[in-house]
Amino acid sequence: LAMHRVAARHVAGLRLALADARAARGDDRGALREYRRALTEERAGWARTGRLEWAPASSLLNAARLTRVRAGDQADLDNAEGLLRAAAESTEPGSRLEDQLEDHQPGEIASANEASRRAARHDLCVLLCQSDHRDDDAIEALRSMGYRYRLSEEVLRYDLDYGAKVERWSKRKREAAMAAHEKYVRAFDGAMPATALAHLRRTFGAESGFWSQHGYHEPGCGFFSYAHALPPWNAEDVGNTHPLRSTMDAVVRRVWRVACAAFPKAKEATTAEWWAHCRPHGSGHQLHFDSDDEGKGGVIRHPICSAIVFVTGGCGGPTLVTDQTAASRKLAKRGWLVEPNAGRVAVFDGRYLHGVIPGRGPCPRLPRDHPARAGGFSPCSSDRDARRITLMVAFWADATFRCKPGGDGSDPRASFPKGSARPFPDPKLYLGDRSRPKGIDWPELFHAMHLTSMPDVVAEVHATRDDEEGGAGGGTAG
């Protein structure tokens, strides 16, 4: 019996190493499958047996996070909590994968394990804060880590039916609410035309090569964004003087029009910088300020305003925009939640602290005809593969293309390697350049030939800028 237990533990350890390796490559589905095989003992159910003291904290943390973000029901959330508690209490010196790396010193591994244990405790705090009827447990966990402040219950445990309740508000109540928040953030429902939205779902869908070729899902992937020069707001004959070189040129200028409806000062913008995210339901984004080159060098410059295009809806948590700036001496006292609805465009003042709240509860079960499936699902995927896909666009009065000559996108070498505010490569010139990076063909997704799929957006781009008829494209403001 003892020999059988040792052998079983050895096999489980090898599976953990395989799971860790798959997680490092960004293969979440394969990693979770291997974690379950490694941690399951007969049919007792994984994470419920309490017999996980042999597993390294880093492996347990990875398993907990994957279980959390892909949770299909309350049982999965309970399993995630059990794994987080096991990771926080793990005394195993290191993972099998770390043990095989010769360049890791014992002190480094011990430090990494302690970091994993602390990260597990932190994730447990968030999970408890977002769970119903767990306030006492959450407070105890937070205090044990030395925390003094937290986001309010109304934010972390946001009302899942908030959007439906707002629709029932009276006109007077809506106007009063808008007067309170319009200097900070505004949202326009239906502001992204259906043709453009369909294109964004194809190019930024969960299985798109855009993500894999950028290494987006791989650990340690840094921030990357692309920049477009904007024509003067009242430029004449803009279709000829500033032609559309890609579909992103058209999308960015459409979002610019919406941003100007919320913040007229955005008409002074000369550059638009965009980036995108594709995250599972339970994943959030830390509170941060939008700043030029992420504030490197100690100089913080903010865009005039930033916009969020919700490519998919019904998955993930809301965006939080607060009234706190980088110069504030006190923590934010007010904040506004923007629910992820497909086709919605939210615009906020670029000076304010903001982030994304992790999605509450299990991954949503979406109807077969739900529009989010077009971008967040592959044909054979389950609801657990749903993604919160967003496109962010920041508008700058002036910005520097951080690249070599060729900032207009004509030189593909100027856009690589990936980084902050790289010039968006001209897809046609890029594909015809033999010196382009090998294995990188994602710019083809945005080729100008696809502009024929969004004639309404192209026509709007060529229209007179000061023609405010339709404002934000007929979208409903809030």
Number of C-alpha atoms within 10 A of each C-alpha: 6 7 8 9 10 11 12 14 17 13 14 22 21 17 21 27 23 19 28 27 15 18 24 16 14 17 15 23 16 14 25 22 14 23 27 19 17 23 24 18 17 8 7 9 12 21 25 17 13 11 13 21 14 14 24 24 33 25 23 31 25 24 29 28 21 22 24 28 26 23 25 18 15 11 11 19 21 17 20 28 24 21 30 31 22 26 30 25 17 22 16 16 18 19 21 18 16 17 15 10 9 7 9 11 12 12 9 11 16 14 12 17 24 18 15 23 25 18 18 26 23 16 21 24 22 16 25 21 25 23 16 10 10 12 14 11 14 19 16 11 19 21 12 11 12 8 10 8 9 12 10 10 12 10 18 22 20 17 12 14 8 12 13 9 10 12 10 10 11 9 10 9 12 14 12 10 12 17 10 10 18 16 13 21 28 22 25 23 19 19 25 26 18 15 15 24 24 18 22 25 21 16 20 22 25 26 14 16 17 19 19 15 13 16 15 18 18 17 11 9 10 12 14 17 19 20 29 24 21 19 17 14 17 11 12 15 12 18 14 9 10 16 14 19 20 22 24 21 24 23 22 23 20 21 27 26 24 25 31 19 20 26 21 13 14 23 22 16 23 17 20 25 25 23 17 20 17 22 22 26 26 25 21 19 15 11 15 15 21 20 16 19 20 16 13 9 7 7 11 15 17 23 24 22 28 27 25 24 26 23 33 29 25 22 27 28 27 23 22 20 24 23 20 19 17 12 8 10 8 8 11 15 8 10 16 17 20 21 21 25 20 25 23 26 29 27 28 25 24 23 23 23 20 24 17 19 23 24 25 23 24 19 24 18 15 16 10 9 8 13 19 24 24 18 27 27 18 15 7 7 11 12 20 19 21 29 28 29 27 23 18 20 26 30 31 25 16 14 19 14 23 16 17 14 12 15 22 18 22 19 21 26 19 21 28 16 13 14 16 22 25 26 28 28 28 23 24 17 16 21 18 10 14 10 11 17 13 7 7 14 15 18 18 19 21 21 19 18 14 14 23 12 14 19 13 14 23 21 11 16 21 17 14 14 16 10 9 11 8 8 17 24 21 14 19 13 18 17
